[in-house]
Amino acid sequence: MNGDWLTRGRDGRLSVYQLSGEAVRCRAERAPGGPWTAPRQVGGDQRLHPFLALGQGADGYVHLVSWRPTVKGEAGLVHSTHFRPRLAALDWNPVGHPDKKGDRTGPPAVAVDAQGRAHVFVRNKAGGVSMLAQKEKGGWDPWRDLGGEDVHDGLAAVTGESGRIELYAAVPGGVLHWRQEEPGARPVRQEPLRAPVRPGTLYALATSADRTTLFHTGTEGELCAWRPGDKPVTLLDSAGHGPVSAVRCELDGHDCTLLAQRSASGRVAFAAYPTEQESAGAWWTESGPRLTVDARVCLATDEDGRVVAATLSPSTGQLLLTRRKDEPGLALEAWREV
């Protein structure tokens, strides 16, 4: 899965999206902070490949993108919108292929602009990135080739506080970066980051009015933060493999960025620091039980602004959840199975 699979809807309810065989399922709180529903299939009965990209707009709507098999040896992308956690999502709608036709070219990524338009990004057969964007009044613009070469899996799409879209892609020797200069415009390729980066470790977060921060792991295992225009900063050693999850939250009256990652020991590791102040330092604190190797972790905030952390183990289907206690610091409630 690519994107935040733990989300908060307009009604304050939390939802979790997960791949299940050839389908996507969703679970949601029956009421904010209350018990959860049983898993429900999203988008109808259409058979999917095991890929899922998620993006949520300021309106709270969740956009989902996946690959579906078409004819033998070929596939196409499909899109669905989930307006409310307790309502059924729209049926999967075919949106095409970056090369018109062919097999899967890589895991997609999706971000949603201030006008509620989904932007779908995926690697094309030439090794660059193509984009498909919704029109404001319905339908889709044509596919656009954004360029690039030797792009790895694990694109990181993000919506800035301005509502404009940015995209990051790992390549040999660095990271490519695209940014919208105006709402609805074609993202423009910016100055790349030239540094050794482990593929599959990118995570982007809006951290100020005009800037986003990309978190990634270097080839020596160091977790780095990079804001385009500046040099990357090493925060601390990575707690484990794969990308971190990150969320901005208020801790003791301060705007902080909280990171979470499945650690090498199998538990969830947390680290927090004042947003965009990496020089303040950060350190990992582990929490919860040991998880399966394939377990993922995701962060969000609930309707009261409290941090919520969830872990999902695809091999077992186990979903665990914790929230921040109503007390100073980052004290968490006991992890519980949902």
N, C-alpha and C positions, 0 to 999 in steps of 0.2 A: 504494500500500500504506500502511496505517495501523498502526503498531506496530513493534516490533523484529523484523525478519525474519532476523537472525542470533541464534541461541539456543544454549544449552548444555543438553544433556539430563542426566538423572539418572546416566547412565553416563559422563559427561564428554565425550561426543562433541559437536562443533559441527554445527549444521545451518543451511542457508540455504533460505528459501522465496521463490519468485518466481512472478509471473504469466507465463503462456505461452499466448498466444492466448485460448482459452475455457477454460483449465484452470489449476490451480496445481501447480507441481512443487517437489520437495524434493531437495536434495543433502545428504549427511552424511559426516562422517569415518568411515572404516572402523574406526579406533581413534583415541583422543585424540592429536592432533598428527600423525596419519598421513595417507595418501592419501584421496581423496574418492571416493564412489560417483558413478555417472552419475545424471542427474536422473530422478526417478520421479514419476509423477502421483499427486496426493493426492486421496483422497475418492471415487474411482471415475470413471466416464465422464460424469457429469452436466455439461452445458454451463453455463458461468458467464459473467456479465458481468465486465468488467475492474475489479473491486473486490476488495480483500482486507484484512481486519483480523486482527491477530494479538495474542494475549495469552498469557503463560506463568505458570502457578501455581508456588507454592513446591515442589510435587511434581514439577516439571519437565515436566509435560504441557503441550503447546501447543494452544491453542484457536484455530480458524480460522473466520472468518465471511465470507460473500460473498453477493452477489445472484445469483439465477438467473432466467432468463425463465420465465414460466408460460404464460398465454394472451396473445394479441396485445395489446401496449400495457401489460402488467402484469408484475410481478416479485415475488419473495418472497425472504426471507433464508434462508440455509442455514448449518448449523454442522457442524464436524467436530472430532474430538479426535485428536491424534497423541501416543501415549503414549511411544514410544521412536523415536529416529531411524532405526534399522535395521528397524523394523516398519512394516507398512502402516497408514496412518491409517484411522479409521472412515469409512464412507461418508457423504457429505453428507446431513444430515437437515433437512428443512424446519422452520423455526421461526416462519413467519408474516410479517406485515407490520405496521408500527406503526399503520396506519390500516385494518387488516383486509384491504384490497386496494387495488391501484393500482400505479403505476409506481414505479421507484426514487426515493427521496426524498433520497438523499445517501450518501456513503461512511460505513460503520459504524465503530465503535471497540469494542474488547473489553478487559476486564480480568478477572482471576481472583482471588477472595478467598482468605483463609487456609484455608477449608474446601474449596477446589478448585472453587467454583461460578463459572462464567463469567457475566459481566454484559455484555450487548450494548447499545450505545447507538447511536441513529441519529436524524437529524432527521426530524420528521413533516411532514405537508402544511401544518400550521398555522405552521410555522417554528420550533417549539420542539423539545425533545428527548424521545424516548421510550426506555424501558429494558425489556429482557427479561432475567430472571435465572433461572439453573438452580436447581432444588430440590436440597437436599443428598442426597436419596435417589433422584434421577432425575426426569426430566421438567422442565417449565418453569412458572414462575409466570405469571400473565397480564401482558400489556403494561401498563406504567405510564407515564402522561404526566407528565414532570417539570417541564413548563412551559418558559418562555423564549420569546423572540421574535426574529425576524430572525437566526437562528443561521447562521453561515457553515460551509462545509465545513472539515474538518480538526479534528474533535473529538479531544481528548487525554484518554484514560482511563488511570488509574494506580492501582496498589495500594500503599498505604502500608506501612511496616514493621509497623504494627498489624494488617495483613491486611484493613483496610477500604478500600473503593473511593472514589475521587474522580474527578470529571470536570470538564474545563475546555472552554469553547466561546467562540470569538470572535464578537462581535456589533459592530454599529456603535458606536464610542465606547468599547469595552472588552472585558472577558472575564467571562463568567458562570462560577460555581463551585458545584458540588454536592459534598456529602460525606456519607458514611454515619456516623451517630452510634453505631450498634451493628452488629455483624456481621449480615448478612442483611437489614438494615433498608432502607427506601426512602431513597435519598440526598436530603438536604435542601439546598435552595438557600441559599447563604451570601452574604455581602456581596460584590458584584462589584468587579472592578478597573475603574476609570474612567480610561482612558488610550488614546491612539490605537495600535491594534495592526494589523499586517498579517495578513489572513486567510491560513490555510495555513502558519503558522510556529510553531504551538504544539507544545511537547514537555514532558512532565511526568516528574519523577523523584523517587522517595522519597529524602530526604536526611537525615532524623533520625527518632527514634522516633515523633514525633507530627506531622511536617510533610512536605509535599511542596513541591518548587520547580518553578514553571512558567517555562520559557524561551520567549521570544517576541521577534519583531522589531518595533520601532516604525516609524512611518511615515517617519522620517528615516533608517532603515537601521541604527539602534542595536540591539544584542542586549541584552535585558533579562532579569533574573531576578526573579521575584515569589513570595513566600511569603505566603499569605493571612494577614491581620492586620498585615502590614508594608507599607511603600511599595515599589514596584518599584525595582530598582537597575540602572543601566546598567553592563554589564560592559565592553563594547568594541564597536566597529563590527562589524556582521555581515560574515562573510567572503564570503558569496554570498547566493543566494536560497533560499527554502524553509526548513524547520525544521532545527535541529541534531539530531544524535544525541548522547546523553550516557550516561555510565556512572560509577558510583563505583568507585574502585580505590585500592589502596595504592601510593603513590609515595614511595620513600625513607622508609618508616615513617610516612607521613602519610596520613590519609583525605582523598582528593582527588576532585574531580569533573572528568572529562575530557570535553571537547566536541569534536565533529568536524562539519565541514560542507564541501560542495563549494564551493570558492572561485570568485571571479569569473574567475580565471586558468584554471580547469578542474581544478586539483589539489585534494587533500584538505588542509584546514587543521585543525590541532589547537590547542587551548588548555586549560590545566589550572590549577586553583586549589584551595586548601583548602576542603573542602565547607562551604557556608553562610558562607564568609568572602569574599564578593565584594569587600570593601574591600582585600583583599590584591592585587587586580589580576590581569589575565590578558592574554595576547597570543598572536596566531596564529603558528604555524609550519607552513609548507606541506611536503608530502611526496608522493612518488609521481609517476606520469605524469599528463599531461593527460587528462581523461576526457570522454566525450560529454556533451552538455547535459542529457540525461535521467538521468545517473548518480546513484545514491543511495549514501549511506554509512551504515553501521551499526556500533555498538560493542558488545562483550561482553567477558567474561573467560573464560579457559579453566580447566580443572580445577586448574591450579597458581596461579590468581589473576592470570595475566598478561593484559594488555590485548590484545584482538584487534580489528582493524579490517577491514572488508570493504567493497568497492564493487561495485555491480551496475549494469550498463548495459542496460536493457530493449531498446533498439534493436539491440544487438549480441549480447546474452546473455553478455557478458564478465563474469566474476567474478574480482576481485583480492583478495588477502588479505595481511595483514602482522600480526606479533606484536611485542610489546615484547621487547627483548633482556634477558638476565639480567645487567644492569649498572645502575649508578645513572642517575637521570634517566629521560627518556622516549625513549630510543634505540630505534628500530624496525628490524626486519629488512627486507631488500629486499622490495618488493612482488612477489608471484608470481601468475601466473594459475592458477586452479583448474580 
